[in-house]
Amino acid sequence: ARGMVGRSGRAKMVHFVRNPFEMVLSNYFYHSQDPTPEKWVHIDDPCECNYGNGKSLASHVLPELSNRTKITDEHLDAVVTMCRSLYRSSPRMKNATFYDHLLELDHWKGLQLATAQMIIASSNANKGLAGGDILRMAQNTIKFQNLLTSPSIPDKQRENMHLLTVSMDDYIKDIRNVTLKF
């Protein structure tokens, strides 16, 4: 934390967030390039929503998200079901990789599969390299907000924390002014 403290004595944190719609489109187009820029798409199971301990990504994030959003277990179960209906569901694609699916499925189904991976995947199937980014982004936003208001953190410490949540769109449009907000 020593390196995070600015001249004012305040701990400064920058939290970047992305528009989830743009994020899933970017994910789909980026990972369906030929050749793909990242190797994990050859080993990933985009529908693997459980960690090694048997708990799902949803079980980790829903306790915080369900109080602040309308997301429920049923919604995430529906995403898992949709994912499994697309991934390795035809005889021709039985042994295909996630990457093969992104190339072979029509664009709509490929985008659905890539979106599911960004919502429900635990990253257990690809050694922690990718998955569940959308749920994690929402959870991180809530956790940072809670950090600044938590009664378990002494007032003096909370007063010395400064959090700037920056949308990537705003940052790209005006790097200088967004940076100077700190």
C-alpha positions in Angstrom: 0.0 0.0 0.0 3.0 2.3 0.5 3.3 2.9 -3.3 -0.4 3.7 -3.6 -0.2 6.7 -1.2 -0.1 10.0 -3.0 1.4 13.3 -1.9 -1.8 14.1 0.0 -1.4 11.0 2.1 -4.4 9.4 0.5 -4.4 5.9 -0.9 -5.4 6.2 -4.6 -7.1 3.4 -6.5 -8.1 3.5 -10.1 -10.7 1.0 -11.2 -11.3 0.7 -14.9 -14.6 -0.6 -16.2 -15.9 -1.4 -19.7 -19.3 -1.2 -21.3 -20.3 -4.9 -21.1 -21.9 -4.9 -24.6 -18.7 -3.5 -26.2 -16.7 -5.9 -24.0 -18.5 -9.1 -25.3 -18.3 -7.9 -28.9 -14.6 -7.1 -28.6 -14.1 -10.5 -26.9 -15.8 -12.4 -29.7 -14.1 -10.6 -32.6 -10.7 -10.6 -30.9 -10.7 -14.4 -30.1 -12.2 -15.5 -33.4 -9.3 -14.0 -35.4 -7.4 -16.5 -37.6 -4.9 -17.1 -36.1 -6.2 -16.3 -32.6 -3.9 -14.0 -30.5 -4.3 -16.1 -27.3 -3.7 -19.8 -26.8 -6.2 -20.4 -24.0 -9.1 -20.5 -26.4 -7.7 -23.9 -27.5 -8.0 -25.4 -24.0 -11.0 -23.5 -22.6 -14.4 -25.0 -21.8 -16.5 -21.8 -21.9 -19.4 -23.5 -20.0 -17.2 -24.6 -17.0 -18.7 -22.6 -14.3 -17.3 -24.4 -11.3 -13.9 -24.1 -9.6 -11.8 -27.0 -8.3 -13.7 -27.0 -5.0 -17.0 -27.6 -6.8 -18.4 -24.0 -6.2 -19.5 -21.9 -9.1 -18.4 -18.4 -10.0 -22.0 -17.4 -9.3 -21.8 -18.7 -5.7 -18.9 -16.3 -5.2 -20.4 -13.2 -6.8 -24.2 -13.5 -6.3 -24.2 -12.8 -2.6 -23.1 -9.2 -3.4 -24.7 -8.8 -6.8 -28.2 -10.1 -5.9 -28.7 -7.3 -3.4 -27.8 -4.6 -5.9 -29.0 -6.0 -9.2 -31.8 -8.2 -10.5 -29.4 -11.1 -11.3 -30.6 -14.4 -9.8 -29.3 -18.0 -9.8 -32.0 -18.8 -12.3 -30.6 -16.2 -14.8 -27.2 -17.6 -14.5 -28.5 -21.2 -14.8 -30.2 -20.2 -18.0 -26.8 -18.9 -19.3 -25.2 -22.2 -18.4 -28.0 -24.1 -20.2 -27.7 -21.9 -23.3 -23.9 -22.3 -23.3 -24.1 -26.1 -23.1 -26.7 -26.1 -25.9 -24.0 -24.5 -28.1 -20.7 -26.1 -27.0 -19.9 -29.5 -28.3 -23.6 -30.2 -28.8 -23.4 -31.5 -32.3 -21.6 -34.7 -33.4 -19.5 -32.7 -35.8 -18.3 -30.4 -32.9 -18.0 -33.1 -30.2 -14.2 -32.7 -29.9 -13.9 -29.1 -31.1 -12.2 -26.4 -29.0 -13.8 -23.1 -27.9 -11.8 -21.5 -30.7 -13.2 -23.9 -33.3 -16.7 -23.0 -32.1 -16.0 -19.3 -32.5 -14.9 -20.0 -36.1 -17.5 -22.6 -37.1 -20.7 -21.4 -35.4 -22.7 -18.7 -37.2 -21.9 -15.2 -35.8 -25.0 -15.0 -33.6 -24.3 -18.4 -31.9 -20.6 -17.7 -31.7 -21.4 -14.4 -29.9 -23.8 -16.1 -27.6 -21.1 -18.7 -26.7 -18.4 -16.0 -26.2 -20.8 -14.0 -24.1 -21.7 -16.9 -21.9 -18.0 -17.5 -21.3 -17.6 -13.9 -20.2 -20.6 -14.3 -17.8 -20.4 -17.7 -16.2 -17.1 -19.3 -16.8 -15.0 -19.9 -13.7 -11.7 -19.9 -15.6 -11.0 -23.3 -14.0 -10.9 -24.8 -17.5 -8.1 -22.5 -18.8 -5.9 -22.3 -15.8 -7.2 -19.0 -14.6 -6.6 -17.1 -17.8 -10.1 -15.9 -18.7 -13.8 -16.2 -17.9 -16.5 -14.6 -15.9 -15.2 -11.1 -16.6 -18.7 -9.5 -16.7 -19.8 -10.8 -13.3 -16.4 -10.0 -11.8 -16.5 -6.5 -13.1 -19.9 -5.9 -11.5 -18.8 -7.5 -8.2 -15.5 -5.5 -8.1 -17.5 -2.2 -8.6 -19.7 -3.1 -5.6 -16.7 -4.3 -3.5 -14.9 -1.0 -4.1 -18.0 1.0 -3.2 -18.4 -1.1 0.0 -14.7 -0.6 0.9 -15.3 3.1 1.1 -18.3 2.8 3.3 -17.4 -0.2 5.4 -17.9 0.3 9.2 -15.2 -2.4 9.8 -12.6 0.0 8.4 -11.7 2.8 10.8 -12.9 6.3 9.7 -9.4 7.6 9.4 -8.4 4.9 6.9 -11.6 5.3 4.9 -11.1 9.1 4.7 -7.6 8.5 3.3 -8.8 6.3 0.5 -9.6 7.7 -2.9 -11.3 5.6 -5.6 -11.7 6.7 -9.1 -13.8 4.3 -11.3 -13.2 5.1 -14.9 -15.0 3.9 -17.9 -12.6 2.8 -20.6 -14.7 4.8 -23.1 -14.2 8.0 -21.2 -10.5 7.3 -20.7 -10.0 6.7 -24.4 -11.9 9.9 -25.3 -10.1 12.2 -22.9 -7.0 10.5 -21.3 -5.6 13.8 -20.0 -8.7 15.1 -18.2 -9.7 11.7 -16.8 -6.2 11.2 -15.4 -6.2 14.7 -13.9 -9.4 13.9 -11.9 -7.1 12.3 -9.4 
